[in-house]
Amino acid sequence: MQKGIEIVDQYNMAKNQIELVSIEVRDLKEQLNEKEIELRLYENQIATLKTVAPKLINELEKEYTYDVG
């Protein structure tokens, strides 16, 4: 009888552990999703800067040349 109780206790502990790990995995997936969204935002910002930066540099060079010259 005692052995049966021990087996049930072990089963319940394992079941609880699985549930905790499942919750942790779900939380990690959510964090990963948030980071992927953040990464896409940064990639879009970089793409925009790559497009805009040469134009801005050109304008600044013109202003600098105008101010100095």
N, C-alpha and C positions, 0 to 999 in steps of 0.2 A: 504494500500500500504506500509506504514511504517513498519507494522508488518511483511509483507513478506520479506522486505529488512533485517530486524533484523534476521529472521529465516535463510535466505541465509547466512548472515554474521556468525551466530553461526555454521551453517553447515560447512562453509569454515574453520573456526577456529578449529572445531573438526577434520576435514579432515587433516589440517596441523599438528595438535597435533599427530594424528595417524601416520602420515608420520615421524615425528620427533622420536616418540617412536619406530617405526619400524627400523629406522636407528640406534638408540641406541641399540636395541636388536641385530641387525646384528653385530654391533661393539663388543658387549659383547660376542656373540657367537664366533667371531674371536679370541678375547682375551682368551676365555676359551679353544679353540682349541690349541692356542699357549702354554698355561699353561699345557695342557694335554701332548703335545709333550715334553715339558720341564720335566714334571714329569716322563715320560717314560725314558728319558735320565738319570735322577737321579736314577731311579730304576735299570737301566742297570749298572750304575756305582757302585751302592751298591752291586749288585749281583757279579760283577767282584771283588770288594774289598773283599767280603766274601770268594771268591774262592782263591784269591791271598794272602790275609793277613796272613793266617796261615803259608803259605810257606815262606813269607818274615820274619815273626817273628822267625820261625825256623832257617832261615839263619842268622838273626841278633844274635840270641842266640849263634849259633855256632861261629860266628865271635867274639862275646864278650867273650865267654869261651876261645877261642884261644888267644885273646889279653891279657886276665887276666892270663890265665894259662901258 
